[in-house]
Amino acid sequence: MRTTVTLDDELLSQARTFTGIQENSALIQQALRSLVQREAARRLARLGGSAPHLEAPPRRRGEVADDPR
């Protein structure tokens, strides 16, 4: 999709420095991906503990290596 946006030159410069991405289109796509990922993680974190009636899944313990003493 094509669109026209007005961007803060200093903010764009900082983003280029941090990411190494020089092309505007690629830089904006990466910024949007990062925003979506961060917000998805934030939403998932908010769900934590929202179902207290659920039972914790069973966990297996790893095998213990023989004691080399």
C-alpha positions in Angstrom: 0.0 0.0 0.0 1.3 3.4 -0.8 0.8 6.4 1.5 2.3 9.7 2.2 3.4 10.6 5.7 5.2 13.5 7.4 8.0 12.2 9.6 10.2 13.9 12.2 13.7 14.1 10.6 15.5 13.7 13.9 13.4 10.7 14.9 14.0 9.1 11.5 17.7 9.7 11.8 17.8 8.1 15.2 15.9 5.1 13.9 18.3 4.7 11.0 21.3 4.8 13.4 19.7 2.3 15.8 18.7 -0.2 13.1 21.1 0.4 10.3 18.1 0.5 7.9 18.5 3.3 5.4 15.5 2.8 3.2 12.4 4.7 4.5 9.9 2.0 3.5 11.9 -0.8 5.2 12.5 1.3 8.3 8.8 2.1 8.7 7.8 -1.6 8.1 10.3 -2.6 10.8 8.9 0.0 13.2 5.4 -1.2 12.6 6.4 -4.9 13.1 8.1 -3.9 16.4 5.1 -1.9 17.6 2.7 -4.8 16.8 5.0 -7.3 18.5 5.4 -5.2 21.6 1.6 -4.6 21.9 0.8 -8.3 21.4 3.2 -9.2 24.2 1.7 -6.5 26.4 -1.8 -7.9 25.8 -0.6 -11.4 26.5 1.0 -10.3 29.8 -2.3 -8.6 30.8 -4.0 -12.0 30.4 -1.6 -13.6 32.9 -3.4 -14.9 35.9 -6.8 -14.1 34.4 -7.9 -17.7 34.7 -7.1 -18.8 38.3 -9.3 -21.9 38.0 -7.0 -23.5 35.5 -4.6 -26.2 36.7 -0.9 -25.8 36.0 0.4 -28.2 33.3 2.4 -31.2 34.5 6.2 -30.6 34.2 9.0 -33.1 33.8 12.2 -32.8 35.5 15.4 -33.3 33.5 17.6 -36.3 34.2 20.3 -35.7 36.7 23.8 -36.5 35.6 25.8 -39.0 37.7 27.8 -37.3 40.4 31.4 -37.3 39.1 32.9 -37.4 42.7 
